[in-house]
C-alpha cells in the first residue's frame, strides 16, 4: 500500500474504531480485516490489476466484516451497507462503491464461486488464513469466538471435521493463490486428517 494513499489510511482508522470495541471476536477482528485488505491488494497486484482496482479491493477487504458491529449472524448486507455509507461520505466514485458493495457480499460463505477476477480475489483473500502456517491457531480462535458469542459447543473431533470439510471444499480461484497456497493447503489438510484420526481413537 502506498503510504500516501489517504483514502485507505482514513478508512483503516474508521474501521478500527468500529471493530476494536467488539468483545470476544478472536477471529473476526480488526487484525483479520487488515490481513484480508493486504492480501486482496497483494493478489490484485500479482494478477495485474490497476492501482485503482487494488485500492478498491483493499477497501472491500477492510470493510468486509464490519457488519459484526450490528449482529453476528447473517450480517453480510450490513457489511456492505456500512462500507457504502462511509464511501459516499468521502465522495468515492459511485461505480466503485457499487462494485465494493458486491465484492463484500461475495465474501458470504454461502456465495460459492467468484464471478470475476475481483470476486475471486476477495474470496481468496478472505479464506487465506486457514492455509498459512498459523491456520490451526486461527481456526481455534474462530471456535472460541463461536462458543462464547453463539453459545455453540462442539467437541474437538466435531470441530476438526468441520475444518477438514472447509479445506476439502474451498478451491482457490486466482493463479497467484493456487501457486502460493495450494501445496501448503494440502499439507495442512493432511495434518488435520492425522489429528482427526488421533481424536477418534
C-alpha beads as a LAMMPS data file, in Angstrom:
LAMMPS data file: protein, C-alpha beads

201 atoms
200 bonds

1 atom types
1 bond types

-500.0 500.0 xlo xhi
-500.0 500.0 ylo yhi
-500.0 500.0 zlo zhi

Masses

1 110.0

Atoms # bond

1 1 1 0.000 0.000 0.000
2 1 1 1.371 3.389 -0.907
3 1 1 1.953 5.428 2.202
4 1 1 0.365 8.452 0.551
5 1 1 -2.965 6.672 -0.035
6 1 1 -5.030 8.760 2.351
7 1 1 -8.273 7.046 1.354
8 1 1 -7.085 3.702 2.693
9 1 1 -5.401 5.184 5.752
10 1 1 -8.531 7.101 6.784
11 1 1 -10.719 4.052 6.105
12 1 1 -8.433 1.963 8.327
13 1 1 -8.896 4.449 11.153
14 1 1 -12.668 4.329 10.689
15 1 1 -12.849 0.516 10.648
16 1 1 -10.509 0.333 13.621
17 1 1 -12.933 2.454 15.659
18 1 1 -15.783 0.148 14.632
19 1 1 -14.140 -3.199 15.328
20 1 1 -11.719 -2.648 18.205
21 1 1 -14.502 -2.321 20.845
22 1 1 -16.048 -5.695 19.893
23 1 1 -15.654 -8.234 22.683
24 1 1 -14.792 -11.904 22.196
25 1 1 -14.132 -11.509 18.472
26 1 1 -10.991 -13.595 18.460
27 1 1 -11.240 -14.288 14.712
28 1 1 -13.471 -11.615 13.156
29 1 1 -11.369 -8.732 14.399
30 1 1 -9.644 -5.617 13.125
31 1 1 -6.487 -7.683 12.632
32 1 1 -8.377 -10.040 10.317
33 1 1 -9.759 -7.075 8.358
34 1 1 -6.224 -5.756 7.873
35 1 1 -4.964 -9.179 6.819
36 1 1 -7.698 -9.525 4.195
37 1 1 -7.109 -5.976 2.969
38 1 1 -3.378 -6.588 2.467
39 1 1 -3.849 -9.997 0.860
40 1 1 -6.517 -8.661 -1.522
41 1 1 -4.232 -5.830 -2.588
42 1 1 -1.304 -8.206 -2.999
43 1 1 -3.364 -10.554 -5.167
44 1 1 -4.668 -7.632 -7.218
45 1 1 -1.112 -6.546 -7.954
46 1 1 0.092 -10.065 -8.745
47 1 1 -2.879 -10.644 -11.036
48 1 1 -2.037 -7.485 -12.988
49 1 1 -4.907 -5.227 -11.965
50 1 1 -4.665 -1.437 -11.913
51 1 1 -3.744 0.665 -8.891
52 1 1 -7.369 1.845 -8.689
53 1 1 -8.597 -1.758 -8.657
54 1 1 -6.042 -2.608 -5.998
55 1 1 -7.363 0.235 -3.837
56 1 1 -10.955 -0.876 -4.409
57 1 1 -10.193 -4.448 -3.374
58 1 1 -8.295 -3.187 -0.332
59 1 1 -11.353 -1.234 0.773
60 1 1 -13.607 -4.238 0.236
61 1 1 -11.292 -6.394 2.337
62 1 1 -11.093 -3.785 5.051
63 1 1 -14.874 -3.384 5.380
64 1 1 -15.904 -6.975 4.731
65 1 1 -16.573 -7.887 8.388
66 1 1 -17.830 -4.590 9.771
67 1 1 -21.402 -5.917 9.953
68 1 1 -20.436 -7.685 13.165
69 1 1 -20.938 -4.382 14.977
70 1 1 -24.675 -4.764 14.271
71 1 1 -25.286 -8.508 14.602
72 1 1 -23.317 -11.738 14.468
73 1 1 -25.372 -13.975 12.195
74 1 1 -26.441 -13.209 8.614
75 1 1 -24.711 -9.841 8.680
76 1 1 -23.300 -9.669 5.159
77 1 1 -25.769 -6.984 3.986
78 1 1 -24.732 -4.829 6.943
79 1 1 -21.060 -5.088 5.955
80 1 1 -21.896 -3.822 2.506
81 1 1 -24.155 -1.030 3.753
82 1 1 -21.592 0.282 6.251
83 1 1 -18.964 0.435 3.509
84 1 1 -21.374 2.079 1.077
85 1 1 -22.412 4.766 3.544
86 1 1 -18.830 5.550 4.524
87 1 1 -17.590 5.732 0.932
88 1 1 -20.421 8.069 -0.032
89 1 1 -19.358 10.486 2.712
90 1 1 -15.866 10.730 1.202
91 1 1 -17.305 11.121 -2.326
92 1 1 -15.769 7.903 -3.604
93 1 1 -16.746 7.184 -7.251
94 1 1 -20.268 5.767 -7.356
95 1 1 -19.437 2.951 -9.775
96 1 1 -16.656 1.765 -7.489
97 1 1 -18.883 1.995 -4.432
98 1 1 -21.335 -0.364 -6.139
99 1 1 -18.508 -2.739 -7.036
100 1 1 -17.201 -2.747 -3.455
101 1 1 -20.759 -3.419 -2.286
102 1 1 -20.970 -6.517 -4.498
103 1 1 -17.472 -7.658 -3.536
104 1 1 -18.323 -7.587 0.156
105 1 1 -21.464 -9.636 -0.479
106 1 1 -19.270 -12.166 -2.318
107 1 1 -17.426 -12.929 0.948
108 1 1 -20.592 -14.607 2.265
109 1 1 -19.590 -18.261 2.883
110 1 1 -22.730 -19.353 1.009
111 1 1 -21.565 -17.441 -2.094
112 1 1 -19.684 -20.335 -3.602
113 1 1 -17.925 -19.105 -6.753
114 1 1 -16.343 -15.804 -7.700
115 1 1 -17.971 -14.461 -10.868
116 1 1 -14.978 -12.393 -11.998
117 1 1 -11.352 -11.764 -11.046
118 1 1 -12.394 -9.198 -8.423
119 1 1 -14.707 -11.592 -6.588
120 1 1 -12.148 -14.373 -6.917
121 1 1 -9.510 -12.171 -5.299
122 1 1 -11.653 -11.047 -2.374
123 1 1 -12.803 -14.603 -1.638
124 1 1 -9.260 -15.989 -1.849
125 1 1 -8.017 -13.192 0.414
126 1 1 -10.754 -13.818 2.984
127 1 1 -10.006 -17.559 3.066
128 1 1 -6.233 -17.121 3.020
129 1 1 -5.512 -17.507 6.720
130 1 1 -6.747 -21.065 7.064
131 1 1 -3.850 -22.247 4.922
132 1 1 -0.973 -20.291 6.327
133 1 1 1.411 -21.630 8.948
134 1 1 -0.874 -20.322 11.691
135 1 1 -4.083 -21.787 10.239
136 1 1 -4.738 -24.104 13.186
137 1 1 -4.476 -21.351 15.786
138 1 1 -6.770 -19.158 13.659
139 1 1 -9.302 -21.983 13.378
140 1 1 -9.185 -22.362 17.155
141 1 1 -9.765 -18.607 17.510
142 1 1 -12.943 -18.993 15.456
143 1 1 -14.055 -21.958 17.572
144 1 1 -13.553 -19.939 20.751
145 1 1 -15.410 -16.963 19.290
146 1 1 -18.438 -19.032 18.290
147 1 1 -18.546 -20.847 21.601
148 1 1 -18.721 -17.570 23.521
149 1 1 -20.875 -15.431 21.208
150 1 1 -23.168 -18.016 19.620
151 1 1 -23.120 -20.490 22.511
152 1 1 -22.202 -23.249 20.048
153 1 1 -20.326 -26.049 21.732
154 1 1 -18.505 -28.605 19.611
155 1 1 -16.054 -31.179 20.805
156 1 1 -12.610 -31.269 19.236
157 1 1 -13.478 -34.063 16.807
158 1 1 -16.620 -32.276 15.571
159 1 1 -14.694 -29.048 15.058
160 1 1 -11.837 -30.785 13.280
161 1 1 -14.360 -32.466 10.965
162 1 1 -15.709 -29.021 10.056
163 1 1 -12.265 -27.568 9.367
164 1 1 -11.349 -30.588 7.233
165 1 1 -14.527 -30.100 5.221
166 1 1 -13.636 -26.482 4.505
167 1 1 -10.115 -27.448 3.483
168 1 1 -11.501 -30.048 1.093
169 1 1 -14.291 -27.926 -0.392
170 1 1 -12.756 -24.495 -0.914
171 1 1 -10.747 -24.195 -4.094
172 1 1 -8.576 -21.194 -4.827
173 1 1 -9.542 -19.292 -7.967
174 1 1 -6.676 -16.904 -8.635
175 1 1 -3.497 -18.181 -10.250
176 1 1 -1.365 -16.488 -7.598
177 1 1 -3.196 -18.153 -4.735
178 1 1 -3.012 -21.558 -6.405
179 1 1 0.743 -21.222 -6.869
180 1 1 1.493 -19.816 -3.419
181 1 1 -1.046 -21.650 -1.244
182 1 1 -2.147 -24.978 -2.727
183 1 1 0.819 -27.043 -1.531
184 1 1 0.510 -25.622 1.992
185 1 1 -3.235 -26.215 1.887
186 1 1 -2.656 -29.899 1.156
187 1 1 -0.040 -30.092 3.900
188 1 1 -2.417 -28.553 6.425
189 1 1 -5.246 -30.829 5.313
190 1 1 -3.081 -33.892 5.883
191 1 1 -2.166 -32.615 9.361
192 1 1 -5.841 -32.146 10.192
193 1 1 -6.708 -35.630 8.928
194 1 1 -3.976 -37.082 11.151
195 1 1 -5.279 -35.086 14.105
196 1 1 -8.816 -36.232 13.419
197 1 1 -7.709 -39.839 13.294
198 1 1 -5.927 -39.433 16.653
199 1 1 -9.001 -37.790 18.234
200 1 1 -11.251 -40.625 17.142
201 1 1 -9.050 -43.398 18.524

Bonds

1 1 1 2
2 1 2 3
3 1 3 4
4 1 4 5
5 1 5 6
6 1 6 7
7 1 7 8
8 1 8 9
9 1 9 10
10 1 10 11
11 1 11 12
12 1 12 13
13 1 13 14
14 1 14 15
15 1 15 16
16 1 16 17
17 1 17 18
18 1 18 19
19 1 19 20
20 1 20 21
21 1 21 22
22 1 22 23
23 1 23 24
24 1 24 25
25 1 25 26
26 1 26 27
27 1 27 28
28 1 28 29
29 1 29 30
30 1 30 31
31 1 31 32
32 1 32 33
33 1 33 34
34 1 34 35
35 1 35 36
36 1 36 37
37 1 37 38
38 1 38 39
39 1 39 40
40 1 40 41
41 1 41 42
42 1 42 43
43 1 43 44
44 1 44 45
45 1 45 46
46 1 46 47
47 1 47 48
48 1 48 49
49 1 49 50
50 1 50 51
51 1 51 52
52 1 52 53
53 1 53 54
54 1 54 55
55 1 55 56
56 1 56 57
57 1 57 58
58 1 58 59
59 1 59 60
60 1 60 61
61 1 61 62
62 1 62 63
63 1 63 64
64 1 64 65
65 1 65 66
66 1 66 67
67 1 67 68
68 1 68 69
69 1 69 70
70 1 70 71
71 1 71 72
72 1 72 73
73 1 73 74
74 1 74 75
75 1 75 76
76 1 76 77
77 1 77 78
78 1 78 79
79 1 79 80
80 1 80 81
81 1 81 82
82 1 82 83
83 1 83 84
84 1 84 85
85 1 85 86
86 1 86 87
87 1 87 88
88 1 88 89
89 1 89 90
90 1 90 91
91 1 91 92
92 1 92 93
93 1 93 94
94 1 94 95
95 1 95 96
96 1 96 97
97 1 97 98
98 1 98 99
99 1 99 100
100 1 100 101
101 1 101 102
102 1 102 103
103 1 103 104
104 1 104 105
105 1 105 106
106 1 106 107
107 1 107 108
108 1 108 109
109 1 109 110
110 1 110 111
111 1 111 112
112 1 112 113
113 1 113 114
114 1 114 115
115 1 115 116
116 1 116 117
117 1 117 118
118 1 118 119
119 1 119 120
120 1 120 121
121 1 121 122
122 1 122 123
123 1 123 124
124 1 124 125
125 1 125 126
126 1 126 127
127 1 127 128
128 1 128 129
129 1 129 130
130 1 130 131
131 1 131 132
132 1 132 133
133 1 133 134
134 1 134 135
135 1 135 136
136 1 136 137
137 1 137 138
138 1 138 139
139 1 139 140
140 1 140 141
141 1 141 142
142 1 142 143
143 1 143 144
144 1 144 145
145 1 145 146
146 1 146 147
147 1 147 148
148 1 148 149
149 1 149 150
150 1 150 151
151 1 151 152
152 1 152 153
153 1 153 154
154 1 154 155
155 1 155 156
156 1 156 157
157 1 157 158
158 1 158 159
159 1 159 160
160 1 160 161
161 1 161 162
162 1 162 163
163 1 163 164
164 1 164 165
165 1 165 166
166 1 166 167
167 1 167 168
168 1 168 169
169 1 169 170
170 1 170 171
171 1 171 172
172 1 172 173
173 1 173 174
174 1 174 175
175 1 175 176
176 1 176 177
177 1 177 178
178 1 178 179
179 1 179 180
180 1 180 181
181 1 181 182
182 1 182 183
183 1 183 184
184 1 184 185
185 1 185 186
186 1 186 187
187 1 187 188
188 1 188 189
189 1 189 190
190 1 190 191
191 1 191 192
192 1 192 193
193 1 193 194
194 1 194 195
195 1 195 196
196 1 196 197
197 1 197 198
198 1 198 199
199 1 199 200
200 1 200 201
